[in-house]
């Protein structure tokens, strides 16, 4: 088997898998339990997405607690430190390779983002960093650019006069909370107090996907997380994720991720969570 295009190293107890693609530098960092990162001044901006674990980033005037499905855009010069939870954390970082790169504008302010498309793309990108086929660098670059596009959309929606309706956020959160259930459009619309057609239109406009496709991606993202950290069988994960059977799960996973669940598990578990 040919090696991954990314390189693996360890720095001060932190396991690092990194690669450069186009204008971007990509890193997956695995922090050990209760790790403390001293305050530092990032010379380049970056996007951080939490895949597993919990961390608290401390700035001069505030602190932000970030858990799974949380993301943060970090502008250059934003001095901060971090401390990590009892299970450590697994973080994906996307940043421009140089200060003059055109992608730097995606990180012009400190912004906390939660869930939505970012988590799904981040899990797929983490898998590509361990892939050994010739297409992996191209796939990784494409996913990283999709992440930046999704980040820009989320930042735009957060601006004045462009916030999504509160009920739409409630609908997305309900989908996330009940991702193991087959929650229908009508039931979801009734739960947030709007009609199904209104929900369907608004959901696609703000999230770029139908309610059904968004729910499917949430379930696949959950399954990807379980494959990376749990020893359950593929059939058990498929059932818990709400798929009819293992074959249906395998087809859907390969269509969206580009590899089978078994191959994804092999790639993402080439190192243990704590980098041993």
C-alpha positions as CSV (number, residue, x, y, z in Angstrom):
1,X,0.0,0.0,0.0
2,X,1.4,3.4,-0.9
3,X,1.7,5.8,2.1
4,X,-0.6,8.7,2.7
5,X,0.3,12.0,1.1
6,X,0.1,13.6,4.6
7,X,2.9,13.4,7.1
8,X,2.5,12.3,10.7
9,X,4.5,13.7,13.6
10,X,4.3,14.4,17.3
11,X,4.9,17.8,19.0
12,X,4.9,18.1,22.8
13,X,2.6,15.1,23.1
14,X,0.2,16.3,20.4
15,X,-0.2,13.9,17.4
16,X,-0.2,15.9,14.2
17,X,-1.2,14.8,10.7
18,X,-0.6,17.5,8.1
19,X,-0.4,18.3,4.4
20,X,-0.3,21.2,2.0
21,X,-2.7,21.4,-0.9
22,X,-2.8,24.3,-3.3
23,X,-3.0,27.5,-1.2
24,X,-4.0,25.7,2.0
25,X,-2.3,23.9,4.9
26,X,-4.3,21.2,6.6
27,X,-3.7,19.6,10.0
28,X,-5.5,17.2,12.2
29,X,-4.3,17.6,15.8
30,X,-5.0,15.0,18.6
31,X,-4.5,16.6,22.0
32,X,-4.0,14.4,25.1
33,X,-6.1,14.5,28.2
34,X,-6.1,17.8,30.2
35,X,-3.6,19.3,27.8
36,X,-2.9,23.0,28.4
37,X,-1.8,25.3,25.6
38,X,0.0,28.5,26.7
39,X,-1.2,31.8,25.2
40,X,0.1,32.4,21.7
41,X,-0.3,34.9,18.9
42,X,-1.3,33.1,15.6
43,X,0.7,34.6,12.7
44,X,-1.8,33.3,10.2
45,X,-5.6,33.0,10.5
46,X,-7.3,29.6,10.5
47,X,-10.5,27.6,10.7
48,X,-10.7,25.0,13.5
49,X,-13.4,22.3,13.7
50,X,-13.8,20.1,16.7
51,X,-14.3,16.5,15.7
52,X,-14.0,14.9,19.2
53,X,-13.5,16.1,22.8
54,X,-13.9,19.5,24.4
55,X,-11.7,22.5,24.7
56,X,-11.9,26.0,26.1
57,X,-10.1,28.8,24.2
58,X,-9.3,31.8,26.5
59,X,-9.0,35.3,25.1
60,X,-8.3,38.5,27.0
61,X,-11.9,39.4,27.6
62,X,-13.8,36.1,27.1
63,X,-13.6,32.4,26.9
64,X,-15.3,30.0,24.4
65,X,-16.1,26.4,25.2
66,X,-16.1,24.3,22.0
67,X,-17.3,20.7,21.8
68,X,-18.0,18.3,18.9
69,X,-19.6,19.9,15.8
70,X,-18.3,23.4,16.9
71,X,-16.1,25.5,14.6
72,X,-14.2,28.7,15.1
73,X,-12.7,31.2,12.6
74,X,-9.5,32.6,14.1
75,X,-8.1,35.8,12.7
76,X,-4.3,36.4,12.8
77,X,-3.1,38.2,15.9
78,X,-6.0,36.9,18.2
79,X,-3.9,36.1,21.2
80,X,-5.3,33.1,23.2
81,X,-4.6,30.0,25.1
82,X,-6.5,26.7,25.4
83,X,-7.1,23.9,27.8
84,X,-8.5,20.5,26.9
85,X,-11.0,18.2,28.6
86,X,-10.6,14.9,30.3
87,X,-10.8,13.0,27.0
88,X,-8.5,15.3,25.1
89,X,-9.6,16.5,21.7
90,X,-9.3,15.9,18.0
91,X,-9.3,19.1,16.0
92,X,-9.1,19.8,12.2
93,X,-7.3,23.0,11.1
94,X,-7.5,24.7,7.7
95,X,-5.4,27.8,7.1
96,X,-3.8,29.7,4.2
97,X,-0.2,28.8,3.6
98,X,0.8,32.5,3.5
99,X,-0.5,35.9,4.7
100,X,-1.0,37.1,1.1
101,X,-3.1,34.2,0.0
102,X,-6.5,35.1,-1.3
103,X,-8.3,32.7,1.0
104,X,-7.2,34.7,4.0
105,X,-10.4,36.8,3.8
106,X,-12.5,33.9,5.0
107,X,-11.0,34.4,8.5
108,X,-11.3,38.2,9.0
109,X,-13.1,38.0,12.3
110,X,-13.4,35.7,15.3
111,X,-16.6,33.7,14.8
112,X,-18.0,30.7,16.5
113,X,-20.1,28.4,14.3
114,X,-22.0,25.2,15.2
115,X,-22.7,22.1,13.3
116,X,-24.4,22.3,9.9
117,X,-22.3,21.4,6.9
118,X,-19.0,22.1,8.5
119,X,-18.9,18.9,10.6
120,X,-19.7,16.6,7.7
121,X,-17.0,18.1,5.5
122,X,-14.5,18.1,8.3
123,X,-14.9,14.4,9.0
124,X,-14.5,13.6,5.3
125,X,-11.4,15.8,5.1
126,X,-9.9,14.0,8.1
127,X,-10.3,10.7,6.3
128,X,-8.6,12.0,3.1
129,X,-5.6,13.0,5.2
130,X,-5.0,9.3,5.8
131,X,-6.0,8.0,2.3
132,X,-3.3,6.4,0.3
133,X,-4.7,6.7,-3.2
134,X,-3.4,9.1,-5.9
135,X,-6.7,11.1,-5.8
136,X,-6.4,11.9,-2.1
137,X,-4.6,15.3,-2.4
138,X,-7.1,16.6,-4.9
139,X,-10.0,15.3,-2.9
140,X,-8.6,16.9,0.3
141,X,-8.1,20.3,-1.5
142,X,-11.7,20.2,-2.8
143,X,-13.1,19.4,0.6
144,X,-11.1,22.1,2.3
145,X,-12.4,24.7,-0.2
146,X,-15.9,23.5,0.4
147,X,-15.3,24.0,4.1
148,X,-14.2,27.6,3.4
149,X,-17.2,28.2,1.3
150,X,-19.5,26.8,4.0
151,X,-17.7,29.0,6.6
152,X,-18.2,32.1,4.5
153,X,-21.9,31.3,4.1
154,X,-22.3,30.8,7.8
155,X,-20.5,34.1,8.5
156,X,-22.7,35.9,6.0
157,X,-25.9,34.5,7.6
158,X,-24.6,35.7,10.9
159,X,-24.5,39.3,9.7
160,X,-27.0,42.1,10.4
161,X,-30.3,41.6,8.7
162,X,-29.4,38.1,7.4
163,X,-29.9,35.9,10.4
164,X,-32.0,32.9,9.8
165,X,-35.4,32.7,11.5
166,X,-35.2,31.3,15.0
167,X,-37.6,28.5,14.1
168,X,-35.2,27.3,11.4
169,X,-32.4,27.0,13.8
170,X,-34.8,25.1,16.1
171,X,-35.6,22.7,13.2
172,X,-31.9,22.1,12.5
173,X,-31.2,21.5,16.2
174,X,-34.2,19.1,16.4
175,X,-32.8,17.1,13.4
176,X,-29.5,16.9,15.2
177,X,-31.0,15.8,18.5
178,X,-33.2,13.1,16.8
179,X,-30.8,12.0,14.1
180,X,-31.5,8.4,15.1
181,X,-35.2,8.8,14.4
182,X,-36.8,9.0,11.0
183,X,-38.2,12.5,11.6
184,X,-40.6,13.5,8.8
185,X,-40.9,16.9,7.2
186,X,-44.5,17.3,8.5
187,X,-43.6,16.3,12.1
188,X,-40.6,18.7,12.0
189,X,-42.6,21.6,10.7
190,X,-45.3,21.0,13.3
191,X,-42.7,21.0,16.1
192,X,-41.4,24.5,15.1
193,X,-44.8,26.0,14.2
194,X,-44.6,26.5,10.5
195,X,-46.1,24.7,7.5
196,X,-44.0,22.0,5.7
197,X,-43.6,24.0,2.4
198,X,-42.3,27.0,4.3
199,X,-39.8,24.9,6.2
200,X,-38.7,23.1,3.0
201,X,-38.0,26.3,1.1
202,X,-36.3,28.1,4.0
203,X,-34.2,25.0,4.8
204,X,-32.8,24.6,1.3
205,X,-32.2,28.4,1.0
206,X,-30.1,28.6,4.2
207,X,-28.5,25.2,4.3
208,X,-28.2,24.4,0.6
209,X,-29.8,20.9,1.1
210,X,-33.2,19.4,1.5
211,X,-34.3,18.5,5.0
212,X,-34.0,14.8,4.1
213,X,-30.5,15.1,2.6
214,X,-29.4,17.2,5.6
215,X,-30.7,14.5,8.0
216,X,-28.9,11.8,6.0
217,X,-25.6,13.7,6.2
218,X,-26.1,14.1,10.0
219,X,-26.5,10.4,10.3
220,X,-23.5,9.6,8.1
221,X,-21.4,12.1,10.1
222,X,-22.4,10.4,13.3
223,X,-21.6,7.0,11.8
224,X,-18.2,8.3,10.7
225,X,-17.5,9.4,14.2
226,X,-18.5,6.0,15.6
227,X,-16.3,4.2,13.0
228,X,-13.3,6.3,14.1
229,X,-13.7,5.7,17.8
230,X,-15.9,2.7,18.5
231,X,-15.6,-1.1,18.1
232,X,-19.3,-1.7,17.2
233,X,-19.8,-3.8,14.1
234,X,-20.8,-2.1,10.9
235,X,-24.3,-3.7,11.2
236,X,-24.7,-2.2,14.6
237,X,-23.6,1.3,13.5
238,X,-25.9,1.1,10.5
239,X,-28.9,0.2,12.6
240,X,-28.1,2.9,15.2
241,X,-27.8,5.5,12.4
242,X,-31.2,4.6,11.1
243,X,-30.3,2.8,7.9
244,X,-32.4,-0.1,6.7
245,X,-29.5,-2.5,6.7
246,X,-25.7,-2.7,6.4
247,X,-25.8,-2.8,2.6
248,X,-27.9,0.4,2.4
249,X,-25.5,2.1,4.9
250,X,-22.4,1.0,2.9
251,X,-23.8,2.3,-0.4
252,X,-24.7,5.7,1.2
253,X,-21.4,6.0,3.0
254,X,-19.4,5.2,-0.1
255,X,-21.4,7.6,-2.2
256,X,-20.9,10.5,0.1
257,X,-17.5,9.8,1.6
258,X,-15.8,8.1,-1.3
259,X,-14.8,5.0,0.6
260,X,-16.5,2.1,2.3
261,X,-17.2,2.2,6.1
262,X,-14.6,-0.5,6.6
263,X,-11.9,1.4,4.7
264,X,-12.8,4.6,6.5
265,X,-12.4,2.9,9.8
266,X,-9.0,1.5,8.8
267,X,-7.8,5.0,7.7
268,X,-9.0,7.0,10.7
269,X,-7.9,4.5,13.3
270,X,-4.3,4.2,12.1
271,X,-3.5,6.0,15.3
272,X,-5.3,5.8,18.6
273,X,-7.2,8.9,19.8
274,X,-4.4,10.0,22.1
275,X,-1.7,9.4,19.4
276,X,-0.2,6.3,20.9
